[in-house]
């Protein structure tokens, strides 16, 4: 029996803030507390972490909504 392991990439609040254009920790905390933000996969001693893929999907969806509102 073979077991396949896939490397997962993770993001913490600092990486999320950087990915979103340099947001502060406080703003990232606000965003990650929203009900539509992906759930963290772990809460480590240094903070919560999320799957990068989940965060990227959220960013893409959020940007689509923002662009739609700008066009309206």
Chimera marker file (.cmm) of the C-alpha trace (Angstrom):
<marker_set name="trace">
<marker id="1" x="0.000" y="0.000" z="0.000" r="1" g="1" b="0" radius="0.5"/>
<marker id="2" x="1.396" y="3.355" z="-0.972" r="1" g="1" b="0" radius="0.5"/>
<marker id="3" x="0.622" y="6.576" z="0.796" r="1" g="1" b="0" radius="0.5"/>
<marker id="4" x="0.833" y="9.823" z="-1.118" r="1" g="1" b="0" radius="0.5"/>
<marker id="5" x="1.698" y="13.020" z="0.659" r="1" g="1" b="0" radius="0.5"/>
<marker id="6" x="1.092" y="16.372" z="-0.914" r="1" g="1" b="0" radius="0.5"/>
<marker id="7" x="3.020" y="19.333" z="0.358" r="1" g="1" b="0" radius="0.5"/>
<marker id="8" x="0.654" y="21.991" z="1.595" r="1" g="1" b="0" radius="0.5"/>
<marker id="9" x="1.572" y="25.630" z="1.674" r="1" g="1" b="0" radius="0.5"/>
<marker id="10" x="0.429" y="27.695" z="4.599" r="1" g="1" b="0" radius="0.5"/>
<marker id="11" x="0.019" y="31.399" z="5.315" r="1" g="1" b="0" radius="0.5"/>
<marker id="12" x="0.015" y="33.265" z="8.588" r="1" g="1" b="0" radius="0.5"/>
<marker id="13" x="-1.297" y="36.748" z="9.217" r="1" g="1" b="0" radius="0.5"/>
<marker id="14" x="1.956" y="38.371" z="8.040" r="1" g="1" b="0" radius="0.5"/>
<marker id="15" x="1.824" y="36.548" z="4.699" r="1" g="1" b="0" radius="0.5"/>
<marker id="16" x="-1.866" y="37.345" z="4.243" r="1" g="1" b="0" radius="0.5"/>
<marker id="17" x="-1.181" y="41.004" z="4.959" r="1" g="1" b="0" radius="0.5"/>
<marker id="18" x="1.676" y="41.064" z="2.459" r="1" g="1" b="0" radius="0.5"/>
<marker id="19" x="-0.408" y="39.262" z="-0.170" r="1" g="1" b="0" radius="0.5"/>
<marker id="20" x="-3.161" y="41.861" z="0.239" r="1" g="1" b="0" radius="0.5"/>
<marker id="21" x="-0.823" y="44.775" z="-0.354" r="1" g="1" b="0" radius="0.5"/>
<marker id="22" x="0.742" y="45.393" z="3.027" r="1" g="1" b="0" radius="0.5"/>
<marker id="23" x="-2.260" y="45.382" z="5.351" r="1" g="1" b="0" radius="0.5"/>
<marker id="24" x="-1.682" y="45.807" z="9.070" r="1" g="1" b="0" radius="0.5"/>
<marker id="25" x="-2.010" y="42.896" z="11.486" r="1" g="1" b="0" radius="0.5"/>
<marker id="26" x="-5.117" y="44.527" z="12.893" r="1" g="1" b="0" radius="0.5"/>
<marker id="27" x="-6.801" y="44.714" z="9.468" r="1" g="1" b="0" radius="0.5"/>
<marker id="28" x="-5.824" y="41.121" z="8.673" r="1" g="1" b="0" radius="0.5"/>
<marker id="29" x="-7.323" y="40.057" z="12.007" r="1" g="1" b="0" radius="0.5"/>
<marker id="30" x="-10.565" y="41.836" z="11.083" r="1" g="1" b="0" radius="0.5"/>
<marker id="31" x="-10.699" y="40.129" z="7.677" r="1" g="1" b="0" radius="0.5"/>
<marker id="32" x="-9.879" y="36.669" z="9.026" r="1" g="1" b="0" radius="0.5"/>
<marker id="33" x="-12.638" y="37.054" z="11.618" r="1" g="1" b="0" radius="0.5"/>
<marker id="34" x="-15.276" y="37.577" z="8.924" r="1" g="1" b="0" radius="0.5"/>
<marker id="35" x="-17.641" y="34.606" z="8.461" r="1" g="1" b="0" radius="0.5"/>
<marker id="36" x="-16.793" y="34.219" z="4.758" r="1" g="1" b="0" radius="0.5"/>
<marker id="37" x="-13.024" y="33.985" z="5.342" r="1" g="1" b="0" radius="0.5"/>
<marker id="38" x="-11.653" y="30.419" z="5.257" r="1" g="1" b="0" radius="0.5"/>
<marker id="39" x="-11.228" y="28.688" z="8.588" r="1" g="1" b="0" radius="0.5"/>
<marker id="40" x="-7.666" y="28.345" z="9.849" r="1" g="1" b="0" radius="0.5"/>
<marker id="41" x="-6.210" y="24.844" z="9.671" r="1" g="1" b="0" radius="0.5"/>
<marker id="42" x="-4.262" y="25.228" z="12.911" r="1" g="1" b="0" radius="0.5"/>
<marker id="43" x="-3.756" y="27.569" z="15.825" r="1" g="1" b="0" radius="0.5"/>
<marker id="44" x="-0.070" y="27.459" z="16.680" r="1" g="1" b="0" radius="0.5"/>
<marker id="45" x="1.801" y="29.201" z="19.469" r="1" g="1" b="0" radius="0.5"/>
<marker id="46" x="2.779" y="31.909" z="17.002" r="1" g="1" b="0" radius="0.5"/>
<marker id="47" x="-0.736" y="32.347" z="15.636" r="1" g="1" b="0" radius="0.5"/>
<marker id="48" x="-3.251" y="30.839" z="13.261" r="1" g="1" b="0" radius="0.5"/>
<marker id="49" x="-2.373" y="29.466" z="9.829" r="1" g="1" b="0" radius="0.5"/>
<marker id="50" x="-4.465" y="28.976" z="6.708" r="1" g="1" b="0" radius="0.5"/>
<marker id="51" x="-4.023" y="26.934" z="3.560" r="1" g="1" b="0" radius="0.5"/>
<marker id="52" x="-2.598" y="29.213" z="0.895" r="1" g="1" b="0" radius="0.5"/>
<marker id="53" x="-4.987" y="27.791" z="-1.710" r="1" g="1" b="0" radius="0.5"/>
<marker id="54" x="-8.022" y="28.639" z="0.459" r="1" g="1" b="0" radius="0.5"/>
<marker id="55" x="-6.816" y="32.204" z="0.997" r="1" g="1" b="0" radius="0.5"/>
<marker id="56" x="-6.091" y="32.665" z="-2.719" r="1" g="1" b="0" radius="0.5"/>
<marker id="57" x="-9.645" y="31.550" z="-3.593" r="1" g="1" b="0" radius="0.5"/>
<marker id="58" x="-11.054" y="34.005" z="-1.040" r="1" g="1" b="0" radius="0.5"/>
<marker id="59" x="-8.918" y="36.831" z="-2.471" r="1" g="1" b="0" radius="0.5"/>
<marker id="60" x="-10.047" y="36.061" z="-6.031" r="1" g="1" b="0" radius="0.5"/>
<marker id="61" x="-13.732" y="35.978" z="-5.031" r="1" g="1" b="0" radius="0.5"/>
<marker id="62" x="-13.425" y="39.134" z="-2.948" r="1" g="1" b="0" radius="0.5"/>
<marker id="63" x="-11.734" y="41.021" z="-5.774" r="1" g="1" b="0" radius="0.5"/>
<marker id="64" x="-14.491" y="39.969" z="-8.193" r="1" g="1" b="0" radius="0.5"/>
<marker id="65" x="-17.102" y="41.363" z="-5.794" r="1" g="1" b="0" radius="0.5"/>
<marker id="66" x="-15.148" y="44.607" z="-5.376" r="1" g="1" b="0" radius="0.5"/>
<marker id="67" x="-14.760" y="45.054" z="-9.141" r="1" g="1" b="0" radius="0.5"/>
<marker id="68" x="-18.464" y="44.381" z="-9.664" r="1" g="1" b="0" radius="0.5"/>
<marker id="69" x="-19.387" y="47.077" z="-7.115" r="1" g="1" b="0" radius="0.5"/>
<marker id="70" x="-17.052" y="49.577" z="-8.795" r="1" g="1" b="0" radius="0.5"/>
<marker id="71" x="-18.752" y="48.982" z="-12.165" r="1" g="1" b="0" radius="0.5"/>
<marker id="72" x="-22.267" y="49.433" z="-10.772" r="1" g="1" b="0" radius="0.5"/>
<link id1="1" id2="2" r="1" g="1" b="0" radius="0.2"/>
<link id1="2" id2="3" r="1" g="1" b="0" radius="0.2"/>
<link id1="3" id2="4" r="1" g="1" b="0" radius="0.2"/>
<link id1="4" id2="5" r="1" g="1" b="0" radius="0.2"/>
<link id1="5" id2="6" r="1" g="1" b="0" radius="0.2"/>
<link id1="6" id2="7" r="1" g="1" b="0" radius="0.2"/>
<link id1="7" id2="8" r="1" g="1" b="0" radius="0.2"/>
<link id1="8" id2="9" r="1" g="1" b="0" radius="0.2"/>
<link id1="9" id2="10" r="1" g="1" b="0" radius="0.2"/>
<link id1="10" id2="11" r="1" g="1" b="0" radius="0.2"/>
<link id1="11" id2="12" r="1" g="1" b="0" radius="0.2"/>
<link id1="12" id2="13" r="1" g="1" b="0" radius="0.2"/>
<link id1="13" id2="14" r="1" g="1" b="0" radius="0.2"/>
<link id1="14" id2="15" r="1" g="1" b="0" radius="0.2"/>
<link id1="15" id2="16" r="1" g="1" b="0" radius="0.2"/>
<link id1="16" id2="17" r="1" g="1" b="0" radius="0.2"/>
<link id1="17" id2="18" r="1" g="1" b="0" radius="0.2"/>
<link id1="18" id2="19" r="1" g="1" b="0" radius="0.2"/>
<link id1="19" id2="20" r="1" g="1" b="0" radius="0.2"/>
<link id1="20" id2="21" r="1" g="1" b="0" radius="0.2"/>
<link id1="21" id2="22" r="1" g="1" b="0" radius="0.2"/>
<link id1="22" id2="23" r="1" g="1" b="0" radius="0.2"/>
<link id1="23" id2="24" r="1" g="1" b="0" radius="0.2"/>
<link id1="24" id2="25" r="1" g="1" b="0" radius="0.2"/>
<link id1="25" id2="26" r="1" g="1" b="0" radius="0.2"/>
<link id1="26" id2="27" r="1" g="1" b="0" radius="0.2"/>
<link id1="27" id2="28" r="1" g="1" b="0" radius="0.2"/>
<link id1="28" id2="29" r="1" g="1" b="0" radius="0.2"/>
<link id1="29" id2="30" r="1" g="1" b="0" radius="0.2"/>
<link id1="30" id2="31" r="1" g="1" b="0" radius="0.2"/>
<link id1="31" id2="32" r="1" g="1" b="0" radius="0.2"/>
<link id1="32" id2="33" r="1" g="1" b="0" radius="0.2"/>
<link id1="33" id2="34" r="1" g="1" b="0" radius="0.2"/>
<link id1="34" id2="35" r="1" g="1" b="0" radius="0.2"/>
<link id1="35" id2="36" r="1" g="1" b="0" radius="0.2"/>
<link id1="36" id2="37" r="1" g="1" b="0" radius="0.2"/>
<link id1="37" id2="38" r="1" g="1" b="0" radius="0.2"/>
<link id1="38" id2="39" r="1" g="1" b="0" radius="0.2"/>
<link id1="39" id2="40" r="1" g="1" b="0" radius="0.2"/>
<link id1="40" id2="41" r="1" g="1" b="0" radius="0.2"/>
<link id1="41" id2="42" r="1" g="1" b="0" radius="0.2"/>
<link id1="42" id2="43" r="1" g="1" b="0" radius="0.2"/>
<link id1="43" id2="44" r="1" g="1" b="0" radius="0.2"/>
<link id1="44" id2="45" r="1" g="1" b="0" radius="0.2"/>
<link id1="45" id2="46" r="1" g="1" b="0" radius="0.2"/>
<link id1="46" id2="47" r="1" g="1" b="0" radius="0.2"/>
<link id1="47" id2="48" r="1" g="1" b="0" radius="0.2"/>
<link id1="48" id2="49" r="1" g="1" b="0" radius="0.2"/>
<link id1="49" id2="50" r="1" g="1" b="0" radius="0.2"/>
<link id1="50" id2="51" r="1" g="1" b="0" radius="0.2"/>
<link id1="51" id2="52" r="1" g="1" b="0" radius="0.2"/>
<link id1="52" id2="53" r="1" g="1" b="0" radius="0.2"/>
<link id1="53" id2="54" r="1" g="1" b="0" radius="0.2"/>
<link id1="54" id2="55" r="1" g="1" b="0" radius="0.2"/>
<link id1="55" id2="56" r="1" g="1" b="0" radius="0.2"/>
<link id1="56" id2="57" r="1" g="1" b="0" radius="0.2"/>
<link id1="57" id2="58" r="1" g="1" b="0" radius="0.2"/>
<link id1="58" id2="59" r="1" g="1" b="0" radius="0.2"/>
<link id1="59" id2="60" r="1" g="1" b="0" radius="0.2"/>
<link id1="60" id2="61" r="1" g="1" b="0" radius="0.2"/>
<link id1="61" id2="62" r="1" g="1" b="0" radius="0.2"/>
<link id1="62" id2="63" r="1" g="1" b="0" radius="0.2"/>
<link id1="63" id2="64" r="1" g="1" b="0" radius="0.2"/>
<link id1="64" id2="65" r="1" g="1" b="0" radius="0.2"/>
<link id1="65" id2="66" r="1" g="1" b="0" radius="0.2"/>
<link id1="66" id2="67" r="1" g="1" b="0" radius="0.2"/>
<link id1="67" id2="68" r="1" g="1" b="0" radius="0.2"/>
<link id1="68" id2="69" r="1" g="1" b="0" radius="0.2"/>
<link id1="69" id2="70" r="1" g="1" b="0" radius="0.2"/>
<link id1="70" id2="71" r="1" g="1" b="0" radius="0.2"/>
<link id1="71" id2="72" r="1" g="1" b="0" radius="0.2"/>
</marker_set>
